[in-house]
Every structure is written in structure tokens, then in C-alpha cells.
Amino acid sequence: MKAKKSLSASHITQYFSPNFQVSSQAKIHCFACLDSTNTWLKDNGECGDVCIAEQQTAGRGRRGKQWLSPNVENIYCSVKWCFKSVPAHLSLLSLVVGLSIVKALEKIGLTEHGVKWPNDIFWHQQKMGGVLIEAISSSSKKYEQQVVIGFGLNVNMPESAGKLIDQPWVSLNNVLGVTVNRHQLLAYVLESLTQELRNFEAFNIQQFQHDWQCWDVLKGKEVRVLQEQQEGSGIVEGIDGQGRIAIKLISGEVKYYTSAEIRLKK
Ligand code: BTN
């Protein structure tokens, strides 16, 4: 059997479009193993740098969950991004990141996938990837807002590791029926993500809401909403200009949630 090619910066950049750079000085740091690529970039690296690991021993998901990160199968990647001033639409950043990933997945031939609010990547009601954005506290005079944007994508999650995941999940290779070139996929995601980040300060909400509607796997679906020990049900109407999800509850009232766990009803 052919040995799997480990991820490396030069193999990724060969798939970038001509003249594309993450940013002029940015480096792509590749590691065999880290605790978490988000943690590494919070403590190291410069604005625009990318950190990739083949394995994470303490990969983090949202809501304090663990992100299972077995060796040389999937994608675990983080990008450090710095904004000169706090962007007016910062609350939409994580949704924008999710959109940039689904667009990159379309480029490698995936169909029938989308975003599940706020920023899960879904295929047929199963999770394929997720995004974790963390703010960096810094006293930088040059940049008012610094963030680490981490994303994980199940490219070839082994069944043995997948047994430990507490929700329906799916891997890209299984869906496409081929071995996906992780270098190419990473190049597409980094290119798509960087373009969105560069434009983020001059953000067009109408365009964003239109894009979101095209990729939203929850719109019109019946869901359970879990928030601080409380549970409700309703139909998803979409998102508002602040990135809150709008849900029409059984009572007829439309409620907007900034943070909640949304589960699709079967
Ligand atoms: C989620 O859906 O809960 C978010 C998952 C984010 C996982 C990625 S993997 C790369 C980066 N490093 C981490 O520790 N977490 C993110």
C-alpha cells in the first residue's frame, strides 16, 4: 500500500492560484503532533500564519468538547488573523468561516453539503467538520482584534476513532468514494478563507445572507433548541444581520438565539 503523504507547506502552496499568498509574510507551520493547533497559534506565530498538525492530543471543539484528532487521516488547521480595528460584524465571523469551507469543499467535487448554524459542516445530516474561533488577548497597538480560527475536517476518520464521537458523523473520502488530496483541499480552504477575511472589514451583509441561505442545511427544518438547561422546539427561519438563528417556536413566537445547541429532529 502507498504510504500517505504527510502534509507539508510546499505541497499545499503548489495548489494555490497564481499570485495568491495567505499574506505577504505568512508562514505555514506543519507539525507531526501538537496538543492543539489553536493553542500553538495563540502562543506562537505571526498574523496570517497557518498551523497544521497531523495529529492533536488535545484537540478542542466548541462548548468545551474534545475534537478527536487521529493521526494522518484528517485536517486539523488554524489561522491567526489580526484586524486593525474591531470589525463591526465580528459576530458573523464564525459563520463566514463555515461558508468559506463549504465553498472549498464544492471545488473538490463535494455536493449536497452545507453549513449547520453556527459553523458546522454537514453532509446529509451528519457532521463532516467544525470551526472553533478563539480571541487572543493582546496589548498590540497595531491590531485591536486578533483571533485564531481553527477548523477540523473529517477526511478519513477511522471507524475505531469515530465510535467515540457523540453525534452522527461522516468522512469526505467515504462520501466521494476516492482518497481526497488533503494538500489540495487545504489550499482551497486557505484561499477561500483568506479572501473572506481580507474582505471582512468591508463586509456586505446582504451578499452574506444570500450566500448563507444557499448553504443553510437547517432552513425550514424542525429542530430542538438546547440552551442553558432549557429545551424548546420549532422551525428554523434563517439568520439575522447579527448572525443569530431565528426559530419559530410551537407557540408561534420567533425567537433569536446568539448561542444554543441546535439538533435536527429526525
Ligand atoms: C466544533 O465543531 O466543535 C469545532 C471543532 C474545531 C476543531 C479544530 S481542529 C484544529 C483546531 N484545533 C483545535 O484544537 N480545534 C480546532
Residues whose N, C-alpha, C, O or C-beta is under 5 A from the ligand:
A	BS01	BTN	S36 T37 N38 A58 G59 R60 G61 R62 W67 I75 Y76 C77 S78 G129 G130 V131 L132 G150 F151 G152
